[in-house]
Amino acid sequence: MARQGDKVAGLRIWLVLLAAAVLTTGCANPVERMRERVFRLGDTRLKTVLQQSLAVSGGIEAWGRLETIDGEAIATVYEREGGKALIEQQCQFTPGKKNVAVSLLSHEPGGVLTEVLDRKGNPHIYLQGQAKERYESDPEKLYGAAIKLRVLAHAMMGPAGLLAEELSLRYAGQERKGGRLMHKIEVTGELLPAASDDGYTSGNLLAVWIDGQTHQIRRIWLRYYKHDTTFGYVALDIGEYEKVPGGLMLPRYIAYAHSDRHQQFSQQQIMTIEIQNLQAELRGKDWKWFFE
């Protein structure tokens, strides 16, 4: 009887500690966090647009149970001299409470280049070549990787990627882009790390256009600080959505292009990514928040 009593007492202590952790941290599973985030959006227009986009892209339940998205891709890099290079890639996206971690492996002539944006938003570059292996330390190259991977994460995560707590959203009305009427959302907050130790981040701005008919994200534009006090701009065209196992609707085509402060999309592309074999791994429905 004493042993049984000890077990019961131990279980009570564990439950008390668990309850205390809930009250202290306010933890909730990702599905609940996303629903709460949508609920707290003040602008009814913004809420409606995001709810429609979430619904067609798989729904909050599926996005909240997402563990990883994996894919194989062929990237076409357009060179300044007019040539182009084809590069095989593997990509992986892992959502977290604040940021989406991104890993992009590129099989280049010099070896395998790994570019990573971790869950804290910090970039890392590692080259594993036949003659040398090294971690990149050039701040400019690391910052460029952060820009490339951040917009790629938003393209792949769709409306779910806009619901991160550190981001502020504003409905900016409707615009006609590419002959289609689209809803425009402006995003500020922790988009990128500072370009340098004394760099700015407050002027960074992300703009997202959601198709008024399909409710899918079709265009993304980013204004980012360079290493001085001037801005740079990059634009993405997104398309060829397909439903993958698990029910998520994901894009298979992403094109990077030059842009300007007027959010004009250049016909001169920087790189296109055609993704194949997309896989989305979801947690089981019986998954519990305290195992997060």
C-alpha positions in Angstrom: 0.0 0.0 0.0 2.9 2.3 0.9 4.4 1.9 -2.6 1.0 2.5 -4.2 0.7 5.7 -2.1 4.1 6.8 -3.2 3.2 6.4 -6.9 0.0 8.4 -6.4 1.8 11.1 -4.6 4.5 11.2 -7.3 1.9 11.5 -10.0 0.2 14.3 -8.2 3.5 16.2 -7.9 4.2 15.7 -11.6 0.7 17.0 -12.5 1.2 20.0 -10.2 4.5 20.8 -11.8 3.0 20.4 -15.3 0.1 22.7 -14.4 2.6 25.3 -13.0 4.5 25.1 -16.3 1.4 25.8 -18.3 0.4 28.8 -16.1 4.0 30.1 -16.1 4.8 29.8 -19.8 1.3 30.1 -21.3 2.3 27.3 -23.7 -0.1 26.1 -26.4 0.3 23.9 -29.3 0.9 25.4 -32.7 -2.7 24.9 -33.9 -4.0 26.9 -30.9 -1.3 29.6 -31.3 -2.3 30.1 -35.0 -6.0 30.2 -34.2 -5.3 32.8 -31.4 -3.1 34.8 -33.8 -5.9 35.0 -36.4 -8.5 35.8 -33.7 -6.4 38.8 -32.5 -6.1 40.3 -36.0 -7.8 43.7 -35.6 -8.7 44.3 -39.3 -11.6 42.3 -40.5 -10.4 42.5 -44.1 -7.0 41.1 -43.1 -8.6 38.4 -41.1 -10.9 37.3 -43.9 -8.1 37.3 -46.5 -5.8 35.1 -44.3 -8.6 32.8 -43.3 -9.5 32.2 -47.0 -5.8 31.6 -47.9 -5.3 29.2 -44.9 -8.4 27.3 -45.9 -7.3 26.7 -49.5 -3.7 25.9 -48.6 -4.6 23.1 -46.2 -6.2 24.7 -43.1 -4.9 25.7 -39.7 -5.1 22.1 -38.4 -2.7 20.8 -41.0 -0.4 23.8 -40.9 -0.3 23.6 -37.1 0.8 19.9 -37.2 3.5 20.5 -39.8 6.9 19.1 -38.8 8.9 19.5 -42.1 8.5 20.2 -45.8 11.1 18.5 -48.0 11.7 18.8 -51.7 14.1 18.3 -54.5 14.7 21.1 -57.0 16.4 22.3 -60.1 17.6 25.9 -59.8 18.4 28.0 -62.8 20.8 30.8 -62.0 20.9 33.6 -64.6 24.4 35.1 -65.0 25.1 38.7 -65.8 26.8 37.8 -69.1 23.6 36.2 -70.3 24.4 32.6 -69.6 22.7 30.4 -67.0 23.7 27.5 -64.8 21.5 24.6 -63.6 22.0 23.4 -60.0 20.4 20.4 -58.3 19.1 21.3 -54.8 17.5 19.8 -51.8 15.4 22.0 -49.5 13.9 21.6 -46.1 11.6 23.9 -44.0 11.0 23.3 -40.3 8.5 25.6 -38.5 9.3 26.9 -35.0 7.5 29.1 -32.5 9.2 32.3 -34.0 10.9 31.5 -37.2 11.0 28.9 -39.9 14.3 27.1 -40.2 15.4 26.6 -43.8 18.1 24.4 -45.2 19.2 24.6 -48.8 21.8 22.2 -50.3 23.1 23.0 -53.7 25.3 20.6 -55.7 27.7 23.1 -57.3 30.9 22.4 -59.4 33.0 23.3 -56.4 31.2 20.9 -54.0 28.0 20.8 -51.9 27.0 24.3 -50.6 24.8 24.2 -47.6 22.9 27.4 -46.7 20.9 27.5 -43.4 18.6 29.9 -41.7 18.2 28.7 -38.2 15.2 29.2 -35.9 16.7 32.3 -34.4 16.9 33.9 -37.9 20.7 33.6 -38.2 22.3 32.5 -41.5 25.1 29.9 -41.9 27.0 28.8 -45.0 29.1 25.7 -45.3 31.0 24.4 -48.4 32.1 20.8 -48.6 34.3 20.5 -51.6 36.8 18.0 -52.9 39.8 20.2 -52.0 38.5 22.1 -49.0 35.8 22.4 -46.4 35.0 25.7 -44.8 32.4 27.8 -43.0 31.6 31.1 -44.6 32.5 34.1 -42.4 32.0 37.0 -44.9 29.1 39.1 -43.4 27.9 40.2 -46.8 27.5 36.6 -48.1 25.8 35.5 -44.9 23.4 38.4 -45.1 22.6 37.6 -48.7 21.8 34.0 -47.7 19.5 35.3 -45.0 17.6 37.4 -47.5 17.3 34.5 -50.0 16.2 32.0 -47.5 13.8 34.2 -45.7 11.7 35.1 -48.8 11.9 31.4 -49.8 10.5 30.4 -46.4 7.6 32.8 -46.9 6.9 31.5 -50.4 6.7 27.9 -49.2 4.9 28.5 -45.8 2.3 30.7 -47.4 -0.3 32.3 -45.1 0.9 30.2 -42.1 4.3 31.9 -42.3 2.7 35.3 -41.8 1.2 34.3 -38.4 4.5 34.4 -36.5 4.2 36.4 -33.3 7.2 38.7 -34.1 5.5 40.0 -37.3 3.1 42.9 -37.6 0.6 42.7 -40.5 -1.3 45.5 -42.2 -4.0 45.1 -44.9 -2.9 47.5 -47.7 -5.9 47.2 -50.0 -6.3 45.6 -53.5 -4.0 46.0 -56.5 -4.0 44.5 -60.0 -0.9 42.5 -60.6 -0.3 40.5 -63.8 -3.9 41.2 -64.9 -5.4 39.7 -61.7 -6.9 41.5 -58.7 -4.9 40.8 -55.5 -5.0 41.6 -51.8 -1.9 43.2 -50.5 -0.5 42.7 -47.0 2.5 44.6 -45.6 4.6 42.9 -43.0 7.1 44.4 -40.6 8.9 43.1 -37.5 11.8 40.7 -37.1 12.3 39.9 -40.8 16.1 39.9 -41.0 19.1 40.2 -38.8 21.0 43.5 -39.1 23.2 43.8 -42.1 26.2 44.7 -39.8 26.9 45.3 -36.2 25.7 48.8 -36.3 23.1 48.2 -39.1 19.4 49.0 -39.1 16.4 46.7 -39.3 13.4 49.0 -38.6 13.1 49.9 -42.3 12.8 46.3 -43.6 9.4 45.7 -45.2 7.8 42.6 -46.7 4.8 42.9 -49.1 2.7 39.9 -50.0 0.0 39.7 -52.7 -2.7 37.1 -52.4 -4.8 36.2 -55.5 -8.4 37.4 -55.0 -9.8 34.3 -56.8 -7.5 31.4 -55.9 -6.6 32.9 -52.4 -3.0 31.8 -53.0 0.1 33.9 -52.4 1.4 34.8 -55.9 4.0 37.6 -55.3 6.4 38.6 -52.6 8.5 41.8 -52.4 11.2 42.6 -49.8 12.9 45.9 -49.0 16.0 45.3 -46.9 18.8 47.4 -45.6 22.1 47.0 -47.3 25.4 47.4 -45.4 25.0 51.1 -45.5 21.8 53.2 -45.0 20.4 52.5 -48.4 17.9 49.8 -49.4 18.0 46.8 -51.7 14.9 45.1 -53.2 14.1 41.6 -54.3 10.9 40.2 -55.7 9.4 36.7 -56.0 6.8 35.2 -58.4 5.2 32.1 -57.0 3.0 29.5 -58.8 2.2 25.9 -59.9 0.6 25.0 -56.6 -0.1 21.3 -55.9 -1.6 19.4 -53.1 0.9 17.1 -51.3 0.2 14.2 -48.9 -1.2 15.7 -45.7 -3.4 18.1 -47.5 -1.1 21.1 -47.8 -1.2 23.1 -51.1 2.4 24.1 -51.9 4.1 25.9 -54.8 6.4 24.1 -57.2 7.7 27.2 -59.0 9.5 30.2 -57.4 11.3 32.9 -59.4 13.6 35.6 -57.9 13.7 38.9 -59.8 15.1 42.4 -59.5 12.8 45.1 -58.2 12.8 48.7 -57.0 11.3 50.9 -54.4 8.1 51.2 -56.5 7.6 47.4 -56.2 7.9 46.9 -59.9 8.9 43.4 -60.9 11.7 43.2 -63.4 11.5 40.8 -66.3 15.2 40.1 -65.6 15.2 37.0 -63.4 17.9 36.3 -60.9 17.0 32.6 -60.3 14.2 30.2 -60.7 13.5 27.2 -58.6 11.4 24.3 -59.9 10.6 22.0 -57.0 9.8 18.3 -57.4 8.9 15.4 -55.0 7.4 17.8 -52.4 6.7 16.0 -49.1 5.1 17.4 -46.0 5.5 15.5 -42.7 2.7 16.2 -40.2 2.5 15.2 -36.6 -0.3 12.7 -35.7 -3.6 14.1 -34.4 -3.0 12.6 -31.0 0.2 14.7 -30.6 0.2 16.6 -27.3 1.5 20.0 -26.7 3.8 19.1 -23.8 6.0 17.0 -26.2 6.7 20.1 -28.3 
